[in-house]
Amino acid sequence: MASPLFDWRECLPEDGCPGLLVGRVWIPAHEGPSPVLVREDGVHDLSGVAPTLSEILNLEDAAGLLAGLPPLPRIGDVAAILENSDPSRRDASLPWFLAPCDLQVVKAGGVTFIASLLERVIEERARGDAGKAVAIREGITTALGGDLSAIVPGSAEAARLKEWLVERGIWSQYLEVAIGPDAEVFTKCASLSAVGVGADVGIYSKSTWNNPEPEVVLAVNSRGKVVGATLGNDVNLRDFEGRSALLLSKAKDNNASCAIGPFFRLFDPTFSFDDVRRMEVHMEISGPDEFRLEAASAMSRISRDPQAIVNQTIGAHHQYPDGFVLFLGTMFAPVMDRDEPGKGFTHKVGDIVRIRSRSLGMLVNRVNHSEAIAPWTFGLSALMRNLAKRGLLG
């Protein structure tokens, strides 16, 4: 029997459950999911309030409503359901946690940290060949010179820098979205396709250069209001994106290539949007080859304020009636050699990725090939049929 993937206590915020933690649980007896409220005294079914978490987050003052609810049906202990979310310990007859989002579209911001900009440009120039990265990195670092982190995207100073770089032949589409006026915001994956805590996370088997991307993920309702946050792994195939930016969908969207969780922590007196802005995200990779890598990402170093990225995603130009979740980007771009010198980091099947934040808990997943992970079959039509069968659609 495989060793347990995690200790359930690690998945909770360091302050326990004083805030509003919401998520989704698969309930075998119902053959479907329910939105839940996670409290110290257990995991409680919210399907009587609304059948989907997206609908709950779309309510006016969702946090206030949830804080004042009368007793709810109790599904089980937090510890038991978290432990059952680990496939190595799962009893398929008992509930387990899913990714906390359901009908929301999964969006992602790209190149939002100057610290990871260099690696995007390297991918582009290396055309997906990891072996060329070292020489290109040295050349671009010399050409770019000083620290770009002080540049305000879309500012007059950024425009002057762009002109200077274009003249020297080192402009890039990644520089455009890093310091230009328009943020890169793309659709990471389809609604309901993200995996949650404990699940295998997928890399396409044809990729030979890839990495996790630990990120903060915002929960945004249909009115564009940010109501909470969680953690995410925006798995990326560096070789595919490096060959062509038009391969972004292949680089980003494969079976189980998006992990989100373990729960959304809603904004309330214990947790605010400013706490997100000050947050540090820590990541650890431990491999079956005894490889170990640790890194940290400080949200204070993001080049665009999270609210500004939200504003570029939703508005008069684009609506999301079920809300959306938004990956805020990462400053993590591993360059440590894992195997051959100069080849940098890439995943191996069996890697365990742990992404932590003091106020959001821990998201942990084991890496596998996308083709080897159970295919995604429970989509929107299956959800609607299940909710109708349970009498939850009014």
NUZA-958774 format. One line per 2 residues: number of its first residue (from 1); for each residue x, y, z of C-alpha. Coordinates in nm, 3 decimals. Layout:
REM NUZA-958774
NUM = X,Y,Z  ...
//
This chain:
REM NUZA-958774
1 = 0.000,0.000,0.000  0.133,0.348,-0.092
3 = 0.236,0.584,0.185  -0.021,0.850,0.276
5 = 0.012,1.156,0.056  -0.042,1.409,0.335
7 = -0.145,1.468,0.693  -0.496,1.615,0.685
9 = -0.397,1.891,0.931  -0.157,2.036,0.673
11 = -0.448,2.109,0.440  -0.611,2.352,0.681
13 = -0.508,2.716,0.731  -0.263,2.759,1.018
15 = -0.533,2.936,1.219  -0.762,2.632,1.178
17 = -1.122,2.693,1.072  -1.213,3.034,1.218
19 = -1.291,3.178,0.877  -1.541,3.077,0.611
21 = -1.407,2.776,0.422  -1.626,2.646,0.140
23 = -1.567,2.368,-0.107  -1.716,2.071,-0.286
25 = -1.743,1.708,-0.181  -1.824,1.401,-0.389
27 = -2.098,1.206,-0.209  -2.111,0.845,-0.333
29 = -2.462,0.794,-0.196  -2.583,1.076,-0.425
31 = -2.350,0.977,-0.713  -2.261,1.345,-0.736
33 = -2.117,1.653,-0.563  -2.245,1.898,-0.306
35 = -2.117,2.242,-0.209  -2.004,2.237,0.153
37 = -1.915,2.459,0.446  -1.602,2.340,0.630
39 = -1.603,2.409,1.004  -1.417,2.277,1.303
41 = -1.716,2.061,1.395  -1.736,1.899,1.051
43 = -1.820,1.933,0.684  -2.176,2.057,0.623
45 = -2.394,2.023,0.314  -2.489,2.354,0.146
47 = -2.697,2.203,-0.135  -3.014,2.310,0.047
49 = -2.897,2.672,0.014  -2.805,2.636,-0.354
51 = -2.707,2.332,-0.563  -2.373,2.471,-0.687
53 = -2.097,2.669,-0.524  -2.099,2.919,-0.810
55 = -2.460,3.004,-0.728  -2.375,3.043,-0.358
57 = -2.088,3.280,-0.436  -2.318,3.480,-0.664
59 = -2.551,3.556,-0.372  -2.549,3.909,-0.237
61 = -2.316,3.905,0.067  -2.250,3.532,0.045
63 = -2.005,3.545,0.336  -2.257,3.716,0.563
65 = -2.530,3.470,0.467  -2.311,3.166,0.531
67 = -2.193,3.301,0.866  -2.552,3.332,0.985
69 = -2.698,3.002,0.861  -2.893,2.773,1.096
71 = -2.756,2.419,1.150  -2.690,2.235,0.823
73 = -2.684,1.863,0.740  -2.349,1.723,0.850
75 = -2.164,1.507,0.595  -1.875,1.400,0.817
77 = -1.551,1.491,0.995  -1.304,1.726,0.826
79 = -1.021,1.481,0.901  -1.203,1.178,0.760
81 = -1.306,1.347,0.436  -0.962,1.498,0.380
83 = -0.795,1.162,0.442  -1.038,0.999,0.200
85 = -0.929,1.257,-0.061  -0.594,1.077,-0.073
87 = -0.633,0.802,-0.338  -0.392,0.578,-0.147
89 = -0.638,0.572,0.147  -0.972,0.613,-0.032
91 = -1.284,0.420,0.051  -1.497,0.479,-0.260
93 = -1.815,0.442,-0.056  -1.731,0.751,0.152
95 = -1.714,1.124,0.060  -1.398,1.305,-0.059
97 = -1.308,1.661,-0.155  -1.313,1.786,-0.514
99 = -1.182,2.111,-0.662  -1.392,2.384,-0.496
101 = -1.514,2.543,-0.821  -1.795,2.403,-1.035
103 = -1.977,2.615,-1.298  -1.715,2.891,-1.286
105 = -1.489,2.932,-1.588  -1.122,2.872,-1.497
107 = -0.914,3.170,-1.613  -0.544,3.242,-1.565
109 = -0.320,3.546,-1.579  0.016,3.500,-1.750
111 = 0.353,3.671,-1.700  0.225,3.869,-1.401
113 = 0.558,3.845,-1.217  0.869,4.003,-1.365
115 = 1.072,3.730,-1.193  0.925,3.466,-1.426
117 = 0.933,3.687,-1.737  1.290,3.592,-1.825
119 = 1.201,3.221,-1.837  0.908,3.283,-2.072
121 = 1.137,3.470,-2.311  1.392,3.187,-2.285
123 = 1.125,2.928,-2.372  1.031,3.130,-2.677
125 = 1.389,3.168,-2.801  1.484,2.808,-2.724
127 = 1.183,2.686,-2.926  1.109,2.435,-2.652
129 = 1.463,2.289,-2.636  1.569,2.281,-2.268
131 = 1.931,2.223,-2.368  1.958,2.573,-2.515
133 = 1.823,2.750,-2.208  2.148,2.821,-2.023
135 = 2.320,3.008,-2.308  2.003,3.201,-2.395
137 = 1.947,3.292,-2.028  2.295,3.442,-2.001
139 = 2.255,3.642,-2.323  1.912,3.783,-2.241
141 = 2.009,3.871,-1.884  2.299,4.075,-2.017
143 = 2.084,4.243,-2.285  1.800,4.339,-2.051
145 = 2.038,4.473,-1.792  1.873,4.621,-1.482
147 = 1.579,4.520,-1.268  1.248,4.538,-1.457
149 = 1.037,4.487,-1.143  1.002,4.864,-1.090
151 = 0.839,4.908,-1.433  0.463,4.974,-1.408
153 = 0.284,4.784,-1.688  0.124,5.018,-1.940
155 = 0.312,5.325,-1.813  0.499,5.579,-2.025
157 = 0.823,5.436,-1.887  0.718,5.088,-2.003
159 = 0.643,5.225,-2.351  0.989,5.383,-2.370
161 = 1.149,5.055,-2.259  0.956,4.868,-2.526
163 = 1.084,5.108,-2.793  1.442,5.062,-2.669
165 = 1.412,4.681,-2.672  1.251,4.673,-3.018
167 = 1.540,4.878,-3.156  1.783,4.617,-3.021
169 = 1.589,4.320,-3.155  1.506,4.170,-2.817
171 = 1.134,4.246,-2.796  0.906,3.952,-2.721
173 = 0.535,3.876,-2.703  0.600,3.789,-2.335
175 = 0.746,4.133,-2.272  0.434,4.278,-2.433
177 = 0.199,4.119,-2.178  0.445,4.168,-1.891
179 = 0.490,4.545,-1.921  0.234,4.647,-2.186
181 = -0.112,4.787,-2.108  -0.302,4.461,-2.161
183 = -0.265,4.162,-1.930  -0.252,3.809,-2.064
185 = -0.567,3.635,-1.940  -0.650,3.296,-2.092
187 = -0.890,3.011,-2.024  -0.698,2.743,-1.835
189 = -0.952,2.463,-1.860  -1.321,2.382,-1.887
191 = -1.568,2.416,-1.601  -1.566,2.105,-1.376
193 = -1.240,1.968,-1.521  -1.005,2.087,-1.244
195 = -0.892,1.831,-0.986  -0.875,1.885,-0.613
197 = -0.657,1.807,-0.314  -0.503,1.459,-0.323
199 = -0.587,1.388,-0.686  -0.327,1.303,-0.948
201 = -0.226,1.606,-1.155  -0.145,1.549,-1.521
203 = 0.138,1.621,-1.764  0.111,1.519,-2.130
205 = 0.343,1.222,-2.191  0.492,1.381,-2.505
207 = 0.635,1.669,-2.301  1.000,1.652,-2.193
209 = 1.025,1.999,-2.031  0.752,2.099,-1.788
211 = 0.688,2.232,-1.440  0.424,2.313,-1.181
213 = 0.312,2.672,-1.134  0.203,2.740,-0.774
215 = -0.045,3.025,-0.764  -0.312,3.205,-0.566
217 = -0.655,3.157,-0.726  -0.931,3.414,-0.675
219 = -1.303,3.335,-0.659  -1.491,3.604,-0.853
221 = -1.869,3.622,-0.878  -2.080,3.724,-1.178
223 = -2.069,4.092,-1.074  -1.688,4.094,-1.084
225 = -1.658,4.100,-0.705  -1.368,3.902,-0.560
227 = -1.516,3.701,-0.273  -1.232,3.471,-0.167
229 = -0.919,3.281,-0.260  -0.757,2.938,-0.271
231 = -0.441,2.773,-0.409  -0.377,2.629,-0.754
233 = -0.127,2.446,-0.971  -0.132,2.577,-1.329
235 = 0.070,2.289,-1.477  0.274,2.407,-1.776
237 = 0.449,2.227,-2.062  0.746,2.455,-2.131
239 = 0.854,2.274,-2.447  0.513,2.307,-2.615
241 = 0.464,2.675,-2.528  0.825,2.744,-2.622
243 = 0.779,2.599,-2.971  0.489,2.838,-3.033
245 = 0.263,3.055,-2.818  -0.021,2.925,-3.037
247 = 0.029,2.590,-2.863  -0.076,2.746,-2.531
249 = -0.388,2.529,-2.512  -0.179,2.214,-2.556
251 = 0.074,2.341,-2.302  -0.191,2.430,-2.044
253 = -0.507,2.226,-2.092  -0.477,1.848,-2.070
255 = -0.653,1.586,-1.861  -0.605,1.673,-1.490
257 = -0.354,1.949,-1.570  -0.525,2.199,-1.338
259 = -0.540,2.151,-0.961  -0.735,2.385,-0.730
261 = -0.801,2.368,-0.358  -0.840,2.249,-0.100
263 = -1.116,2.508,-0.029  -1.204,2.869,-0.097
265 = -1.152,3.094,0.203  -1.409,3.372,0.175
267 = -1.335,3.730,0.272  -1.463,3.805,0.621
269 = -1.323,3.969,0.938  -1.051,3.697,0.955
271 = -0.929,3.718,0.594  -0.925,4.001,0.338
273 = -0.817,4.088,-0.016  -0.520,4.271,0.134
275 = -0.415,3.944,0.299  -0.398,3.798,-0.054
277 = -0.181,4.089,-0.167  0.061,4.020,0.119
279 = 0.056,3.642,0.090  0.356,3.414,0.044
281 = 0.304,3.088,-0.142  0.550,2.806,-0.071
283 = 0.605,2.503,-0.290  0.788,2.178,-0.241
285 = 0.853,1.909,-0.501  0.969,1.567,-0.383
287 = 1.046,1.306,-0.644  1.072,0.928,-0.655
289 = 1.440,0.982,-0.744  1.498,1.157,-0.406
291 = 1.500,1.492,-0.586  1.377,1.781,-0.374
293 = 1.307,2.142,-0.464  1.163,2.422,-0.253
295 = 1.059,2.768,-0.365  0.849,3.061,-0.250
297 = 0.644,3.323,-0.430  0.560,3.659,-0.268
299 = 0.238,3.815,-0.394  0.381,4.157,-0.305
301 = 0.607,4.122,-0.611  0.324,4.086,-0.863
303 = 0.353,4.345,-1.140  -0.023,4.410,-1.174
305 = -0.255,4.444,-0.877  -0.490,4.142,-0.859
307 = -0.794,4.369,-0.886  -0.654,4.515,-1.209
309 = -0.629,4.164,-1.359  -0.988,4.094,-1.253
311 = -1.097,4.421,-1.417  -0.931,4.314,-1.744
313 = -1.115,3.981,-1.728  -1.474,4.089,-1.661
315 = -1.665,4.403,-1.751  -1.866,4.551,-2.037
317 = -1.636,4.366,-2.276  -1.693,4.019,-2.123
319 = -1.944,3.871,-1.877  -1.939,3.551,-1.671
321 = -2.292,3.474,-1.545  -2.166,3.186,-1.327
323 = -1.857,3.375,-1.211  -1.500,3.260,-1.267
325 = -1.187,3.162,-1.082  -0.864,3.339,-1.170
327 = -0.507,3.210,-1.136  -0.291,3.514,-1.056
329 = 0.034,3.388,-1.206  0.359,3.273,-1.052
331 = 0.714,3.396,-1.005  0.830,3.034,-0.992
333 = 1.032,2.915,-1.293  1.270,2.634,-1.189
335 = 1.617,2.629,-1.344  1.782,2.375,-1.112
337 = 1.926,2.084,-1.311  1.753,1.758,-1.228
339 = 1.926,1.513,-1.459  2.171,1.633,-1.725
341 = 2.367,1.956,-1.669  2.207,2.244,-1.856
343 = 1.873,2.067,-1.897  1.708,2.235,-1.598
345 = 1.403,2.097,-1.418  1.127,1.880,-1.554
347 = 0.870,1.658,-1.382  0.891,1.284,-1.335
349 = 0.590,1.059,-1.285  0.548,1.016,-0.911
351 = 0.658,1.367,-0.813  0.459,1.505,-0.521
353 = 0.385,1.877,-0.539  0.287,2.058,-0.219
355 = 0.168,2.419,-0.241  0.115,2.597,0.091
357 = -0.001,2.926,0.236  -0.047,3.006,0.603
359 = -0.400,3.137,0.551  -0.515,2.895,0.277
361 = -0.372,2.560,0.386  -0.209,2.314,0.148
363 = -0.287,2.176,-0.196  -0.103,1.849,-0.260
365 = -0.105,1.634,-0.574  0.098,1.350,-0.725
367 = 0.218,1.389,-1.086  0.118,1.135,-1.350
369 = 0.080,1.133,-1.726  -0.251,1.283,-1.836
371 = -0.323,0.975,-2.044  -0.276,0.746,-1.742
373 = -0.514,0.938,-1.516  -0.882,0.841,-1.517
375 = -1.050,1.044,-1.793  -1.274,1.336,-1.705
377 = -1.634,1.219,-1.757  -1.852,1.418,-1.513
379 = -1.926,1.734,-1.710  -2.201,1.996,-1.704
381 = -2.475,1.776,-1.848  -2.392,1.500,-1.596
383 = -2.407,1.755,-1.314  -2.744,1.887,-1.428
385 = -2.888,1.534,-1.453  -2.756,1.451,-1.108
387 = -2.896,1.767,-0.948  -3.232,1.710,-1.117
389 = -3.242,1.350,-0.991  -3.178,1.477,-0.637
391 = -3.455,1.736,-0.667  -3.213,2.027,-0.629
393 = -3.309,2.219,-0.943  -3.599,2.455,-0.878
//
